[in-house]
Protein backbone atom coordinates (compact mmCIF):
# COMPACT_ATOMS: atom_id res chain seq x y z
CA UNK A 1 0.00 0.00 0.00
CA UNK A 2 1.41 3.36 -0.98
CA UNK A 3 1.74 5.68 1.98
CA UNK A 4 -0.02 9.02 1.95
CA UNK A 5 2.49 11.86 1.69
CA UNK A 6 2.17 14.66 4.20
CA UNK A 7 3.69 18.08 3.69
CA UNK A 8 3.37 21.15 5.77
CA UNK A 9 4.58 24.75 5.90
CA UNK A 10 4.33 26.46 9.24
CA UNK A 11 3.71 30.18 9.83
CA UNK A 12 3.01 31.06 6.23
CA UNK A 13 0.77 34.01 7.21
CA UNK A 14 1.99 36.88 9.38
CA UNK A 15 -1.22 38.06 11.08
CA UNK A 16 -2.67 34.89 12.68
CA UNK A 17 -1.20 33.53 15.91
CA UNK A 18 -0.67 30.23 14.21
CA UNK A 19 -0.96 29.37 10.53
CA UNK A 20 -0.15 26.42 8.37
CA UNK A 21 -0.40 25.13 4.82
CA UNK A 22 -1.11 21.42 5.09
CA UNK A 23 -1.03 18.87 2.26
CA UNK A 24 -2.29 15.33 2.59
CA UNK A 25 -1.74 13.50 -0.67
CA UNK A 26 -3.22 15.90 -3.24
CA UNK A 27 -5.51 17.65 -0.79
CA UNK A 28 -4.40 21.04 0.52
CA UNK A 29 -5.84 23.28 3.22
CA UNK A 30 -4.62 26.56 4.75
CA UNK A 31 -5.46 27.02 8.41
CA UNK A 32 -5.08 30.07 10.61
CA UNK A 33 -5.74 30.41 14.31
CA UNK A 34 -6.46 33.53 16.34
CA UNK A 35 -6.69 33.18 20.05
CA UNK A 36 -7.49 33.91 22.71
CA UNK A 37 -9.28 37.00 21.33
CA UNK A 38 -12.34 39.05 22.22
CA UNK A 39 -15.70 37.29 22.01
CA UNK A 40 -19.23 38.46 21.30
CA UNK A 41 -21.30 38.71 24.49
CA UNK A 42 -23.93 36.25 23.21
CA UNK A 43 -21.33 33.59 22.50
CA UNK A 44 -19.21 34.03 25.64
CA UNK A 45 -18.96 31.26 28.22
CA UNK A 46 -18.13 32.29 31.78
CA UNK A 47 -16.08 29.18 32.51
CA UNK A 48 -14.23 28.51 29.26
CA UNK A 49 -13.16 29.89 25.89
CA UNK A 50 -15.54 29.73 22.94
CA UNK A 51 -14.00 27.78 20.08
CA UNK A 52 -15.24 28.87 16.68
CA UNK A 53 -14.37 27.36 13.35
CA UNK A 54 -14.94 28.90 9.93
CA UNK A 55 -14.47 26.91 6.80
CA UNK A 56 -14.34 28.37 3.29
CA UNK A 57 -14.61 26.25 0.16
CA UNK A 58 -12.26 26.95 -2.75
CA UNK A 59 -15.00 28.70 -4.68
CA UNK A 60 -18.28 30.30 -3.66
CA UNK A 61 -19.65 30.87 -0.21
CA UNK A 62 -19.79 28.27 2.55
CA UNK A 63 -23.09 26.40 2.45
CA UNK A 64 -25.13 24.12 4.67
CA UNK A 65 -22.85 21.18 3.81
CA UNK A 66 -19.83 23.03 5.16
CA UNK A 67 -21.61 23.71 8.48
CA UNK A 68 -21.35 20.01 9.27
CA UNK A 69 -17.57 20.05 8.68
CA UNK A 70 -17.26 23.22 10.76
CA UNK A 71 -19.10 21.71 13.70
CA UNK A 72 -17.07 18.52 13.34
CA UNK A 73 -13.75 20.38 13.47
CA UNK A 74 -14.90 22.84 16.12
CA UNK A 75 -15.99 20.07 18.50
CA UNK A 76 -12.74 18.20 17.90
CA UNK A 77 -10.62 21.28 18.67
CA UNK A 78 -12.78 22.19 21.65
CA UNK A 79 -12.09 18.83 23.26
CA UNK A 80 -8.37 19.11 22.63
CA UNK A 81 -7.76 22.73 23.68
CA UNK A 82 -7.60 23.60 27.36
CA UNK A 83 -10.52 26.00 26.98
CA UNK A 84 -10.87 26.49 30.73
CA UNK A 85 -7.67 28.59 30.74
CA UNK A 86 -9.28 31.44 28.78
CA UNK A 87 -12.77 32.17 30.10
CA UNK A 88 -14.82 34.89 28.33
CA UNK A 89 -12.64 34.80 25.23
CA UNK A 90 -12.67 33.09 21.87
CA UNK A 91 -10.37 30.92 19.83
CA UNK A 92 -11.03 31.31 16.11
CA UNK A 93 -9.93 28.73 13.60
CA UNK A 94 -10.10 29.64 9.93
CA UNK A 95 -9.80 27.01 7.25
CA UNK A 96 -9.45 27.65 3.55
CA UNK A 97 -9.75 24.77 1.14
CA UNK A 98 -7.14 24.98 -1.65
CA UNK A 99 -7.46 21.64 -3.38
CA UNK A 100 -9.60 18.60 -2.65
CA UNK A 101 -8.76 15.02 -3.55
CA UNK A 102 -11.40 13.33 -1.37
CA UNK A 103 -9.40 13.66 1.84
CA UNK A 104 -10.65 17.13 2.66
CA UNK A 105 -12.03 16.51 6.15
CA UNK A 106 -9.00 14.67 7.47
CA UNK A 107 -6.67 17.23 5.90
CA UNK A 108 -8.67 20.10 7.46
CA UNK A 109 -8.57 18.42 10.89
CA UNK A 110 -4.81 17.87 10.62
CA UNK A 111 -4.31 21.46 9.46
CA UNK A 112 -6.35 22.68 12.44
CA UNK A 113 -4.16 20.64 14.81
CA UNK A 114 -0.95 21.98 13.24
CA UNK A 115 -2.31 25.54 13.49
CA UNK A 116 -3.01 25.00 17.20
CA UNK A 117 0.50 23.59 17.72
CA UNK A 118 2.14 26.38 15.76
CA UNK A 119 0.30 29.07 17.76
CA UNK A 120 1.50 27.50 21.01
CA UNK A 121 -1.96 27.48 22.61
CA UNK A 122 -2.37 25.00 25.49
CA UNK A 123 -3.62 21.60 24.41
CA UNK A 124 -4.52 18.45 26.31
CA UNK A 125 -3.40 16.25 23.43
CA UNK A 126 -2.74 16.39 19.71
CA UNK A 127 -5.31 15.04 17.31
CA UNK A 128 -4.74 13.49 13.92
CA UNK A 129 -7.22 12.36 11.28
CA UNK A 130 -6.97 9.63 8.68
CA UNK A 131 -9.31 8.93 5.75
CA UNK A 132 -9.84 5.33 4.68
CA UNK A 133 -11.70 4.29 1.55
CA UNK A 134 -13.71 1.12 1.03
CA UNK A 135 -13.62 0.30 -2.67
CA UNK A 136 -16.28 -1.49 -4.73
CA UNK A 137 -14.16 -4.68 -4.41
CA UNK A 138 -14.56 -4.52 -0.61
CA UNK A 139 -10.94 -3.52 -0.16
CA UNK A 140 -9.79 -0.95 2.38
CA UNK A 141 -7.23 1.56 1.12
CA UNK A 142 -5.73 4.78 2.40
CA UNK A 143 -4.98 6.39 -0.95
CA UNK A 144 -8.06 7.82 -2.66
CA UNK A 145 -9.24 5.79 -5.69
CA UNK A 146 -9.04 7.85 -8.88
CA UNK A 147 -12.63 7.26 -9.96
CA UNK A 148 -15.36 8.47 -7.60
CA UNK A 149 -17.63 5.56 -8.47
CA UNK A 150 -15.10 3.04 -7.11
CA UNK A 151 -15.68 4.30 -3.59
CA UNK A 152 -18.31 2.33 -1.69
CA UNK A 153 -17.71 3.98 1.65
CA UNK A 154 -15.42 6.53 3.23
CA UNK A 155 -14.28 6.76 6.85
CA UNK A 156 -12.71 9.78 8.52
CA UNK A 157 -11.47 8.86 11.97
CA UNK A 158 -9.79 11.30 14.35
CA UNK A 159 -7.56 9.95 17.12
CA UNK A 160 -6.03 11.63 20.14
CA UNK A 161 -2.30 11.26 20.71
CA UNK A 162 -2.09 10.15 24.36
CA UNK A 163 -3.98 6.86 24.45
CA UNK A 164 -4.94 6.54 20.80
CA UNK A 165 -8.67 6.67 21.48
CA UNK A 166 -11.24 7.78 18.90
CA UNK A 167 -12.00 11.46 19.22
CA UNK A 168 -14.30 11.89 16.25
CA UNK A 169 -15.66 9.82 13.43
CA UNK A 170 -17.46 10.58 10.20
CA UNK A 171 -18.56 8.07 7.57
CA UNK A 172 -20.13 8.11 4.14
CA UNK A 173 -21.71 5.18 2.33
CA UNK A 174 -22.74 1.72 3.61
CA UNK A 175 -20.47 -0.85 5.26
CA UNK A 176 -20.56 -3.75 7.73
CA UNK A 177 -19.47 -3.65 11.35
CA UNK A 178 -16.39 -5.76 10.55
CA UNK A 179 -15.36 -3.35 7.80
CA UNK A 180 -15.77 -0.47 10.22
CA UNK A 181 -13.62 -2.29 12.75
CA UNK A 182 -10.95 -2.92 10.10
CA UNK A 183 -11.05 0.71 9.00
CA UNK A 184 -10.52 1.81 12.60
CA UNK A 185 -7.46 -0.41 12.95
CA UNK A 186 -5.79 0.66 9.68
CA UNK A 187 -6.52 4.30 10.45
CA UNK A 188 -5.08 3.84 13.93
CA UNK A 189 -1.86 2.43 12.46
CA UNK A 190 -1.61 5.28 9.95
CA UNK A 191 -2.38 7.89 12.59
CA UNK A 192 0.87 7.03 14.35
CA UNK A 193 2.65 8.26 11.20
CA UNK A 194 0.60 11.45 11.29
CA UNK A 195 1.70 12.17 14.87
CA UNK A 196 5.30 11.35 13.95
CA UNK A 197 5.05 13.81 11.08
CA UNK A 198 3.60 16.50 13.38
CA UNK A 199 6.47 16.08 15.85
CA UNK A 200 9.13 16.03 13.12
CA UNK A 201 7.71 19.21 11.56
CA UNK A 202 7.77 21.00 14.89
CA UNK A 203 11.37 19.89 15.52
CA UNK A 204 12.44 21.05 12.05
CA UNK A 205 10.87 24.47 12.61
CA UNK A 206 12.44 25.19 15.97
CA UNK B 1 -35.70 19.33 47.72
CA UNK B 2 -34.57 17.23 44.78
CA UNK B 3 -35.80 19.95 42.40
CA UNK B 4 -33.62 22.65 44.00
CA UNK B 5 -30.67 20.28 44.12
CA UNK B 6 -31.14 19.52 40.43
CA UNK B 7 -31.07 23.17 39.39
CA UNK B 8 -28.17 24.10 41.68
CA UNK B 9 -25.89 21.14 40.96
CA UNK B 10 -27.14 19.52 37.76
CA UNK B 11 -23.99 17.50 37.10
CA UNK B 12 -23.74 16.20 40.67
CA UNK B 13 -27.48 15.38 40.55
CA UNK B 14 -26.93 13.22 37.46
CA UNK B 15 -23.78 11.64 38.86
CA UNK B 16 -25.65 10.55 42.01
CA UNK B 17 -28.28 8.84 39.90
CA UNK B 18 -25.83 7.30 37.44
CA UNK B 19 -23.66 5.88 40.24
CA UNK B 20 -26.68 3.73 41.11
CA UNK B 21 -26.95 2.61 37.48
CA UNK B 22 -30.20 4.44 36.86
CA UNK B 23 -31.18 7.68 35.13
CA UNK B 24 -33.41 10.36 36.70
CA UNK B 25 -36.28 9.38 34.38
CA UNK B 26 -36.17 5.78 35.63
CA UNK B 27 -34.43 4.24 32.64
CA UNK B 28 -31.24 2.18 32.81
CA UNK B 29 -28.30 3.27 30.61
CA UNK B 30 -29.20 1.46 27.42
CA UNK B 31 -33.01 1.61 27.34
CA UNK B 32 -34.73 3.71 24.75
CA UNK B 33 -37.73 5.93 25.35
CA UNK B 34 -41.17 4.87 24.07
CA UNK B 35 -41.76 5.77 20.43
CA UNK B 36 -45.01 6.87 18.81
CA UNK B 37 -45.44 7.10 15.06
CA UNK B 38 -48.49 8.40 13.24
CA UNK B 39 -48.44 8.31 9.46
CA UNK B 40 -50.44 10.31 6.94
CA UNK B 41 -51.15 13.01 9.53
CA UNK B 42 -51.23 15.93 7.09
CA UNK B 43 -53.75 15.80 4.23
CA UNK B 44 -52.27 18.62 2.19
CA UNK B 45 -48.80 17.03 1.97
CA UNK B 46 -47.93 14.23 -0.46
CA UNK B 47 -46.58 12.19 2.45
CA UNK B 48 -46.39 12.91 6.14
CA UNK B 49 -45.76 11.47 9.56
CA UNK B 50 -45.49 12.55 13.17
CA UNK B 51 -43.10 10.87 15.54
CA UNK B 52 -42.63 11.14 19.28
CA UNK B 53 -39.61 9.84 21.13
CA UNK B 54 -40.41 10.37 24.78
CA UNK B 55 -41.21 14.10 24.75
CA UNK B 56 -39.31 14.88 21.53
CA UNK B 57 -41.84 15.53 18.77
CA UNK B 58 -41.11 15.93 15.08
CA UNK B 59 -43.55 16.39 12.20
CA UNK B 60 -42.37 15.47 8.74
CA UNK B 61 -44.14 16.55 5.58
CA UNK B 62 -43.11 15.69 2.04
CA UNK B 63 -44.15 17.85 -0.87
CA UNK B 64 -43.43 16.80 -4.45
CA UNK B 65 -42.85 19.38 -7.15
CA UNK B 66 -42.04 19.01 -10.82
CA UNK B 67 -38.69 20.32 -11.96
CA UNK B 68 -36.01 19.94 -14.60
CA UNK B 69 -33.16 17.51 -13.78
CA UNK B 70 -29.59 18.76 -13.67
CA UNK B 71 -27.64 18.42 -16.91
CA UNK B 72 -24.93 16.27 -15.27
CA UNK B 73 -27.47 13.75 -13.94
CA UNK B 74 -30.35 13.83 -16.44
CA UNK B 75 -32.12 10.75 -15.05
CA UNK B 76 -32.19 11.79 -11.40
CA UNK B 77 -34.68 13.75 -9.34
CA UNK B 78 -33.96 15.70 -6.17
CA UNK B 79 -34.46 15.29 -2.47
CA UNK B 80 -34.25 18.42 -0.32
CA UNK B 81 -34.48 17.74 3.40
CA UNK B 82 -34.75 20.62 5.85
CA UNK B 83 -35.07 20.63 9.61
CA UNK B 84 -36.73 23.61 11.24
CA UNK B 85 -36.04 24.25 14.92
CA UNK B 86 -38.55 27.00 15.73
CA UNK B 87 -38.41 28.99 19.01
CA UNK B 88 -41.52 27.07 20.04
CA UNK B 89 -39.61 23.83 20.54
CA UNK B 90 -36.96 25.02 22.98
CA UNK B 91 -35.87 28.25 24.70
CA UNK B 92 -32.44 27.68 23.09
CA UNK B 93 -33.68 28.86 19.70
CA UNK B 94 -34.57 32.39 18.67
CA UNK B 95 -36.68 33.53 15.74
CA UNK B 96 -34.74 34.39 12.61
CA UNK B 97 -32.61 32.54 10.09
CA UNK B 98 -31.91 28.84 10.78
CA UNK B 99 -29.46 28.34 13.65
CA UNK B 100 -26.13 26.57 13.19
CA UNK B 101 -27.53 23.52 14.91
CA UNK B 102 -30.51 23.35 12.55
CA UNK B 103 -28.16 23.55 9.55
CA UNK B 104 -25.83 20.88 10.92
CA UNK B 105 -28.73 18.52 11.67
CA UNK B 106 -30.34 19.16 8.26
CA UNK B 107 -27.08 18.24 6.58
CA UNK B 108 -26.70 15.14 8.76
CA UNK B 109 -30.21 14.01 7.76
CA UNK B 110 -29.37 14.70 4.12
CA UNK B 111 -26.23 12.54 4.46
CA UNK B 112 -28.25 9.75 6.09
CA UNK B 113 -30.80 9.77 3.26
CA UNK B 114 -27.98 9.68 0.71
CA UNK B 115 -25.90 6.99 2.43
CA UNK B 116 -28.77 4.67 3.28
CA UNK B 117 -30.00 4.88 -0.33
CA UNK B 118 -33.59 4.67 0.93
CA UNK B 119 -34.69 6.74 -2.05
CA UNK B 120 -33.32 5.92 -5.47
CA UNK B 121 -33.15 9.27 -7.24
CA UNK B 122 -33.70 7.60 -10.60
CA UNK B 123 -37.20 6.58 -9.38
CA UNK B 124 -38.02 10.28 -9.30
CA UNK B 125 -37.24 10.83 -12.96
CA UNK B 126 -40.26 11.16 -15.26
CA UNK B 127 -38.59 11.99 -18.55
CA UNK B 128 -34.78 12.10 -18.81
CA UNK B 129 -33.32 15.61 -19.00
CA UNK B 130 -36.82 17.16 -19.12
CA UNK B 131 -38.90 16.35 -16.09
CA UNK B 132 -38.35 14.91 -12.63
CA UNK B 133 -39.81 15.07 -9.14
CA UNK B 134 -38.23 17.18 -6.47
CA UNK B 135 -39.17 15.98 -2.98
CA UNK B 136 -39.11 18.70 -0.34
CA UNK B 137 -38.84 16.87 2.97
CA UNK B 138 -39.58 19.33 5.74
CA UNK B 139 -39.16 18.46 9.39
CA UNK B 140 -40.59 20.71 12.07
CA UNK B 141 -39.55 20.04 15.62
CA UNK B 142 -42.40 20.76 18.05
CA UNK B 143 -40.66 19.65 21.22
CA UNK B 144 -36.88 19.55 21.48
CA UNK B 145 -36.11 16.95 24.14
CA UNK B 146 -32.98 15.24 22.84
CA UNK B 147 -32.19 12.67 20.12
CA UNK B 148 -33.89 14.82 17.48
CA UNK B 149 -32.13 13.01 14.62
CA UNK B 150 -33.63 9.69 15.76
CA UNK B 151 -37.12 11.19 15.80
CA UNK B 152 -36.54 12.77 12.37
CA UNK B 153 -35.43 9.50 10.81
CA UNK B 154 -38.45 7.62 12.19
CA UNK B 155 -40.76 10.34 10.85
CA UNK B 156 -38.86 10.35 7.55
CA UNK B 157 -39.40 6.64 6.91
CA UNK B 158 -43.04 6.89 7.99
CA UNK B 159 -43.61 9.84 5.67
CA UNK B 160 -41.76 8.26 2.71
CA UNK B 161 -43.92 5.15 2.98
CA UNK B 162 -47.06 7.28 2.62
CA UNK B 163 -45.87 9.31 -0.38
CA UNK B 164 -48.18 8.99 -3.35
CA UNK B 165 -46.91 10.53 -6.57
CA UNK B 166 -49.48 11.32 -9.28
CA UNK B 167 -48.87 9.88 -12.73
CA UNK B 168 -47.51 12.41 -15.16
CA UNK B 169 -47.90 12.24 -18.93
CA UNK B 170 -45.14 14.13 -20.62
CA UNK B 171 -45.18 14.81 -24.31
CA UNK B 172 -41.59 15.63 -25.24
CA UNK B 173 -42.47 16.86 -28.75
CA UNK B 174 -44.98 19.45 -27.55
CA UNK B 175 -43.39 19.96 -24.10
CA UNK B 176 -46.82 19.29 -22.66
CA UNK B 177 -47.20 18.14 -19.05
CA UNK B 178 -50.40 16.45 -17.90
CA UNK B 179 -50.70 15.51 -14.25
CA UNK B 180 -53.20 12.80 -13.43
CA UNK B 181 -54.08 13.45 -9.77
CA UNK B 182 -56.56 10.58 -9.48
CA UNK B 183 -54.05 7.99 -10.53
CA UNK B 184 -51.18 7.80 -8.06
CA UNK B 185 -48.32 5.43 -7.34
CA UNK B 186 -46.42 4.88 -4.09
CA UNK B 187 -42.75 5.85 -3.91
CA UNK B 188 -40.46 2.82 -3.66
CA UNK B 189 -38.54 2.92 -0.37
CA UNK B 190 -35.47 0.72 -0.73
CA UNK B 191 -34.27 0.52 2.85
CA UNK B 192 -35.29 1.49 6.36
CA UNK B 193 -32.61 3.51 8.14
CA UNK B 194 -32.77 3.36 11.94
CA UNK B 195 -30.87 5.99 13.85
CA UNK B 196 -29.72 5.79 17.47
CA UNK B 197 -28.18 8.60 19.49
CA UNK B 198 -25.84 8.03 22.42
CA UNK B 199 -24.47 10.55 24.89
CA UNK B 200 -21.18 10.20 26.74
CA UNK B 201 -21.42 11.36 30.33
CA UNK B 202 -18.28 12.07 32.38
CA UNK B 203 -16.05 10.58 29.64
CA UNK B 204 -17.10 6.98 30.34
CA UNK B 205 -20.83 6.38 30.92
CA UNK B 206 -22.71 5.88 27.66
CA UNK B 207 -26.39 6.75 27.74
CA UNK B 208 -28.69 5.60 24.94
CA UNK B 209 -31.39 7.92 23.62
CA UNK B 210 -30.50 10.95 25.79
CA UNK B 211 -32.99 13.62 26.81
CA UNK B 212 -32.09 17.26 26.21
CA UNK B 213 -30.84 17.66 29.81
CA UNK B 214 -28.52 14.71 29.36
CA UNK B 215 -27.34 16.07 25.99
CA UNK B 216 -26.52 19.43 27.57
CA UNK B 217 -24.57 17.97 30.47
CA UNK B 218 -22.77 15.24 28.56
CA UNK B 219 -19.34 15.54 26.98
CA UNK B 220 -20.03 13.97 23.61
CA UNK B 221 -22.70 12.67 21.25
CA UNK B 222 -22.64 9.71 18.86
CA UNK B 223 -25.20 9.08 16.12
CA UNK B 224 -25.27 5.59 14.61
CA UNK B 225 -27.54 4.75 11.68
CA UNK B 226 -28.18 1.17 10.63
CA UNK B 227 -29.99 -0.10 7.59
CA UNK B 228 -30.84 -3.80 7.86
CA UNK B 229 -27.53 -5.32 8.98
CA UNK B 230 -25.32 -2.68 7.42
CA UNK B 231 -24.12 0.54 8.96
CA UNK B 232 -24.68 3.70 7.01
CA UNK B 233 -23.50 6.38 9.40
CA UNK B 234 -21.26 6.50 12.44
CA UNK B 235 -21.13 10.16 13.33
CA UNK B 236 -19.15 11.29 16.33
CA UNK B 237 -18.38 15.00 16.08
CA UNK B 238 -15.65 15.40 18.68
CA UNK B 239 -16.37 15.22 22.39
CA UNK B 240 -14.90 12.71 24.84
CA UNK B 241 -12.55 10.22 23.21
CA UNK B 242 -13.73 6.58 23.17
CA UNK B 243 -11.84 3.36 22.61
CA UNK B 244 -12.81 1.42 19.51
CA UNK B 245 -14.34 -1.30 21.72
CA UNK B 246 -16.67 1.21 23.32
CA UNK B 247 -17.68 2.50 19.90
CA UNK B 248 -18.34 -1.04 18.64
CA UNK B 249 -20.35 -1.65 21.83
CA UNK B 250 -22.59 1.28 20.87
CA UNK B 251 -23.08 -0.19 17.40
CA UNK B 252 -24.08 -3.50 19.00
CA UNK B 253 -26.59 -1.73 21.26
CA UNK B 254 -28.11 0.17 18.36
CA UNK B 255 -28.74 -3.12 16.53
CA UNK B 256 -31.37 -3.95 19.16
CA UNK B 257 -33.47 -1.05 17.96
CA UNK B 258 -33.80 -2.23 14.34
CA UNK B 259 -36.48 -4.96 14.86
CA UNK B 260 -38.41 -2.66 17.23
CA UNK B 261 -38.56 0.08 14.61
CA UNK B 262 -39.53 -2.36 11.90
CA UNK B 263 -42.51 -3.59 13.98
CA UNK B 264 -43.49 -0.04 14.80
CA UNK B 265 -43.48 0.94 11.16
CA UNK B 266 -45.54 -2.09 10.19
CA UNK B 267 -48.18 -1.27 12.81
CA UNK B 268 -48.22 2.42 11.92
CA UNK B 269 -48.72 1.71 8.23
CA UNK B 270 -51.48 -0.86 8.78
CA UNK B 271 -54.25 1.66 9.34
CA UNK B 272 -53.15 3.73 6.34
CA UNK B 273 -53.40 0.66 4.12
Interface residues (C-beta under 8 A of the other chain):
Chain A: X64 X65 X67 X68 X70 X71 X72 X74 X75 X76 X77 X78 X79 X158 X159 X160 X163 X165 X166 X167 X168 X169 X170 X171 X172 X173 X174 X175 X176 X177 X180 X181 X184 X185 X188
Chain B: X100 X103 X104 X106 X107 X108 X111 X114 X115 X116 X117 X219 X220 X222 X227 X229 X230 X231 X232 X233 X234 X235 X236 X237 X238 X239 X240 X241 X242 X243 X244 X247 X248 X251
